[in-house]
Amino acid sequence: LAKTTQPISMDSYEGQEVNITCSHNNIATNDYITWYQQFPSQGPRFIIQGYKTKVTNEVASLFIPADRKSSTLSLPRVSLSDTAVYYCLVGQWGKLIFGQGTELSVKP
Amino acid sequence: EAGVAQSPRYKIIEKRQSVAFWCNPISGHATLYWYQQILGQGPKLLIQFQNNGVVDDSQLPKDRFSAERLKGVDSTLKIQPAKLEDSAVYLCASSTGSMGTEAFFGQGTRLTVV
């Protein structure tokens, strides 16, 4: 299984754009890249999933370069409620292996 | 659409006692997962079911943990006997079983072993 590496923590301010980069050098050909968000005392919540190039939904954008060895989750104009842990996962056919995640702290 | 339901929400037991957690996945979801999340860590996969069958239980401590998924729907996770280090949040998730990795999680059961 491809191992992912992402920053342990990040700080931001309200209204800023936040970019969290995940490294996955050993990604397999058929692997998808998926990001989850987790608030305290809740289960992880699916944010976005992509295979290549760029994916955008109402919550975030996911940028994947051509070599697919990294990916960047972009959160536009964050608010205090975006303070959470963000996990980058790489896998296929429902294989969900979580790493340490990135603890994002949004300040006023 | 109803989400993944888990019960109980909280449980406190003494070490060496037994405990069971229940999960009802989203209707029609073929894949069901149980995760253990220790405070400050990412969720750790304990067992993954595809319908009735076990796909992956490589990290399930089989001497004390057991799980079943009857009729490919509901699932129970049991710990017997519990140890202090089993204190954690136990998360259940389900997915359609497609090629990707989109899953839906329940709120979890917080277990405290004293």
Interface residues (C-beta under 8 A of the other chain):
Chain A: N30 Y32 T34 S41 Q42 G43 P44 R45 F46 Q49 V85 Y87 L89 G91 Q92 W93 G94 K95 L96 I97 F98 G99 Q100 G101
Chain B: V4 T31 Y33 Y35 Q41 G42 P43 K44 L45 Q48 Q50 V55 D56 L91 A93 S95 G97 S98 M99 G100 T101 E102 A103 F104 F105 G106 Q107 G108 R110
